[in-house]
């Protein structure tokens, strides 16, 4: 009796996978995470962190396991343990309170956010009222508005806000922006403000940071040629949410935000021949690697790296952690 040949597993469907370049961690996020890691190494656990150091669940959980304790406010911190301020920046009242309590604090504010703070103070000192383009309640916006006295900054979130904004007391105007906004949306809001207030200066340089801009440009390329774009990032990550919007606007049939490979609904890939993958600026590269592995397990995947901006930016750590 002739033995039957073993059945071959069904062939995996073909899929082209395009990886955006650049993607994942930016220099500000990398610096903030290192500050927490080195503080734990130098001072021992626990080290307290006011708010999430960056908006990514996986990063926060890993640092918790190392000995970081995440709190909402300084009131939740003891006086005798170090506290780190998140990458998004804090109102001036926060370090002032820490100094009054003689706390050891480390400021992990992204230097590009600090640059916006300095710019806002400069405009205020020159007697200008500041229009801040950003999202209400976002920690970066709260931090920037908290650099100046109440009423010195007006928040504009949308084109409608820009249409209805009223200049207070005929004051000269200036503007600043949150660093993680949609480049295109911000340009439309600025165009509206410039039409109403022609004296507003042209952008000398966008406050939207290089990492946000580069990742959005990379996703525009994905969106033009991909049926589906998966963005790895947490829901409270502004720059990650913007990447989903940019992908759809660029032409992707669908785009989804997922924390990790475990959140992918594989039915999304039915009829997909080209999949784009990227990650927000606060998402670790290992999450991309795990997603690619999960795709390879289900598809005959050809993985290609898109050409994109090569980032070489680095930021120095606080001197106290280098000793």
C-alpha positions in Angstrom: 0.0 0.0 0.0 1.5 3.3 -1.1 2.0 5.8 1.7 0.2 9.1 1.2 2.3 12.2 1.0 1.7 14.6 3.9 -0.6 17.4 3.0 1.1 20.7 2.4 0.0 23.7 4.5 -2.0 26.2 2.4 0.2 28.8 0.8 0.3 32.1 2.7 -1.1 35.1 0.8 1.5 37.5 -0.6 1.8 40.9 1.1 4.2 43.8 0.6 5.1 45.5 3.9 6.5 49.0 3.7 8.2 50.3 6.9 8.3 54.1 7.2 11.6 55.9 7.7 11.9 57.6 10.2 9.6 56.0 12.8 9.6 55.4 16.5 11.6 57.2 19.2 12.8 60.7 18.7 15.7 62.4 20.5 13.4 64.0 23.1 11.7 60.8 24.0 15.0 58.9 24.2 16.4 61.5 26.5 13.4 61.5 28.8 13.4 57.7 29.2 17.2 57.8 29.8 16.7 60.4 32.6 14.3 58.1 34.4 16.5 55.0 33.9 19.6 56.8 35.1 17.8 58.4 38.1 16.7 54.9 39.2 20.3 53.7 38.7 21.8 56.6 40.7 19.3 57.1 43.5 17.7 53.7 43.7 13.9 52.9 43.6 11.5 54.5 43.9 11.9 57.4 41.6 8.7 59.4 41.1 7.6 60.7 37.7 5.0 63.5 37.4 2.6 62.3 34.6 3.6 59.7 32.1 7.2 60.4 31.1 6.1 59.9 27.4 2.7 58.8 26.1 3.3 55.1 25.5 1.9 52.3 27.7 4.8 49.9 27.0 7.4 52.4 28.0 5.5 53.3 31.2 5.0 49.7 32.2 8.7 48.9 31.6 9.9 51.8 33.8 7.4 50.9 36.5 9.0 47.4 36.6 12.4 49.1 37.1 11.1 51.2 40.1 9.4 54.3 38.6 6.2 55.5 40.3 4.0 57.6 38.1 1.8 60.2 39.8 -0.5 63.0 38.7 0.8 65.8 40.9 3.7 66.7 43.2 1.3 66.3 46.1 1.5 62.6 45.5 5.3 62.6 45.9 7.3 62.4 49.2 9.8 65.1 49.8 12.8 62.7 50.2 12.7 60.9 46.8 13.7 62.2 43.4 10.9 63.3 41.0 11.2 63.6 37.2 9.0 66.0 35.2 7.7 64.5 31.9 9.0 65.2 28.4 5.9 67.3 27.7 6.9 70.1 30.0 5.3 71.6 33.2 3.9 74.9 34.3 6.4 77.2 36.1 4.5 76.6 39.4 5.6 72.9 39.4 9.4 73.4 39.8 8.7 76.4 42.1 6.7 74.1 44.4 9.5 71.5 44.2 12.1 74.0 45.2 10.0 75.3 48.1 9.7 71.7 49.3 13.5 71.2 48.8 12.9 68.2 46.6 15.4 66.8 44.2 13.8 67.1 40.8 15.0 66.3 37.2 13.4 68.1 34.3 12.9 65.8 31.3 11.1 68.4 29.2 12.1 68.0 25.5 14.5 70.8 24.6 12.2 71.6 21.6 9.3 72.2 24.0 11.6 74.3 26.2 12.4 76.3 23.1 8.6 77.1 22.8 8.5 78.1 26.4 11.4 80.6 25.9 9.8 81.9 22.8 6.5 82.5 24.6 8.3 84.4 27.4 10.1 86.5 24.9 6.9 87.5 23.2 5.3 88.3 26.6 8.2 90.5 27.6 7.8 92.4 24.4 4.2 93.1 25.2 2.6 90.7 22.7 -0.5 88.6 23.3 0.3 85.0 22.3 -2.0 82.7 20.3 -1.1 79.1 21.0 -2.2 76.5 18.4 -2.7 73.2 20.2 -5.1 70.8 21.9 -6.8 71.8 25.1 -5.8 69.6 28.1 -2.7 68.1 26.5 0.2 68.2 29.0 2.4 70.2 26.6 -0.2 72.8 26.1 -0.9 73.0 29.9 2.9 73.4 30.4 3.3 76.1 27.8 0.3 78.1 29.0 1.7 77.8 32.6 4.8 79.6 31.7 3.0 83.0 31.7 0.3 84.7 33.8 -3.3 83.8 33.2 -4.7 85.6 30.2 -1.4 86.1 28.5 -2.0 83.2 26.0 -5.1 82.3 24.0 -5.6 78.7 22.9 -6.7 78.1 19.3 -7.5 74.5 18.4 -9.4 74.7 15.1 -10.0 76.9 12.0 -13.3 78.0 13.6 -11.4 79.1 16.7 -9.0 81.1 14.4 -12.1 82.7 12.8 -13.6 83.7 16.1 -10.5 84.7 18.1 -10.7 88.3 19.4 -7.6 90.3 20.0 -7.6 91.5 23.6 -7.3 95.2 24.0 -5.7 95.8 20.6 -2.5 94.1 21.8 0.2 93.2 19.3 0.1 89.5 18.5 2.5 86.6 18.3 1.9 82.8 18.0 3.4 79.5 19.0 2.4 75.9 18.4 2.3 72.6 20.2 5.2 70.5 18.8 3.2 67.4 17.9 0.5 68.9 15.6 -0.5 68.0 12.1 1.7 70.1 9.9 -1.1 70.5 7.3 -3.8 71.3 9.8 -1.6 73.9 11.5 -0.8 75.5 8.2 -4.5 76.0 7.5 -5.1 77.5 11.0 -2.1 79.8 10.5 -3.4 80.9 7.1 -6.7 81.8 8.7 -5.0 83.8 11.4 -2.8 85.6 8.9 -5.8 86.6 6.8 -7.4 88.1 9.8 -4.3 89.6 11.4 -1.8 90.3 8.5 0.7 91.7 10.9 1.4 88.3 12.4 4.9 87.3 11.5 5.6 84.6 8.9 6.8 81.4 10.5 10.5 81.9 11.1 10.6 78.2 11.9 7.8 75.9 12.8 7.4 75.0 16.5 6.2 71.6 15.2 9.3 69.6 15.9 11.6 67.9 13.4 10.5 64.4 14.5 6.8 65.1 14.1 7.4 66.7 10.7 9.6 63.9 9.5 7.3 61.1 10.6 4.3 62.8 9.0 6.2 63.2 5.7 7.1 59.5 5.8 3.5 58.5 6.4 2.4 60.7 3.5 4.5 58.5 1.3 3.0 55.3 2.8 -0.5 56.7 2.4 0.0 57.3 -1.3 0.8 53.6 -2.0 -0.7 51.5 0.8 -4.1 49.9 1.2 -3.7 49.9 5.0 -1.4 51.8 7.3 -0.8 50.5 10.9 0.5 53.1 13.3 2.0 51.8 16.6 1.3 54.2 19.4 -0.9 54.9 22.4 -4.3 56.6 22.1 -3.1 59.5 24.3 -0.1 60.1 22.0 -0.8 63.2 20.0 1.8 62.6 17.4 0.7 59.0 16.9 -3.0 60.0 16.4 -1.9 62.6 13.9 -0.1 59.9 11.8 -3.3 58.0 11.4 -5.0 61.2 10.1 -2.1 62.0 7.8 -2.2 58.5 6.3 -5.9 58.7 5.4 -5.5 62.2 4.0 -2.6 61.0 1.8 -4.7 58.3 0.2 -4.5 55.2 2.3 -7.8 53.2 2.1 -7.6 52.6 5.9 -5.3 53.5 8.8 -5.4 52.2 12.3 -3.7 53.1 15.6 -2.6 50.0 17.7 -0.6 49.8 20.9 1.0 46.6 19.7 0.6 43.5 17.4 -1.9 42.0 19.9 -4.4 44.8 19.0 -4.4 44.0 15.3 -7.7 42.7 13.9 -6.4 40.6 11.1 -9.7 40.9 9.2 -8.4 44.5 8.5 -5.9 42.9 6.1 -8.5 41.2 3.9 -8.0 42.4 0.3 -4.8 44.3 1.3 -1.8 43.9 -1.0 0.4 46.6 0.4 0.6 47.3 4.2 2.4 50.3 5.6 3.8 50.2 9.1 5.1 53.1 11.3 5.3 54.1 14.9 4.8 57.3 16.8 7.7 59.2 18.4 7.1 57.6 21.8 6.9 53.9 20.6 9.8 51.5 21.0 11.2 49.8 17.8 10.7 46.4 19.3 7.0 46.9 18.9 7.5 47.3 15.2 9.7 44.2 15.1 7.0 42.2 16.9 4.3 43.4 14.5 6.5 42.4 11.5 6.9 39.0 13.0 3.2 38.6 13.5 2.6 39.6 9.9 5.2 37.1 8.6 3.4 34.4 10.5 0.3 35.0 8.5 1.6 36.2 5.1 4.3 35.6 2.6 5.6 39.1 3.4 8.1 41.1 1.4 9.3 43.7 3.9 10.9 46.9 2.5 12.2 50.0 4.2 11.0 53.2 2.7 13.7 55.9 2.0 13.3 58.8 4.3 15.0 61.5 6.4 17.9 60.1 8.4 17.8 61.6 11.9 21.0 62.3 13.8 19.6 64.7 16.5 20.7 63.9 20.1 20.1 65.9 23.3 22.3 66.0 26.4 21.3 64.5 29.7 21.2 66.7 32.9 24.7 67.2 34.2 23.7 65.8 37.6 23.1 62.4 36.0 26.4 62.3 34.2 28.5 62.5 37.4 
